[in-house]
Amino acid sequence: MKPHTYTTYSIGCGIAWAVVWLIIGTTRPEARSRVLLFFAGWWAGWTSATIARYVYPSPHRGCALPRVLHRRPR
C-alpha cells in the first residue's frame, strides 16, 4: 500500500481508535461515554470527508486550471 493515501490514513485511524478503546475499556470504563462522544464527532467528520472526496475528486495531474490574466491598471 502506498504511503500518504486516504486509505492508509483511514486504516491508521482505525488502528489508533482500536488502541484507544482497548485502553479505555480496560483501565477507565467510567470514561466510555466521553470517549464515545468524541469518537462520534470524529466519525461524522471522517464520513463527511469521505463523501466529499468521492463527490468532488481532486483534479487529475497534468490538467492545469486556466490562469486568469490580470490587467494592469492604466
Beta strands, then each sheet from edge to edge (+ up, - down):
end
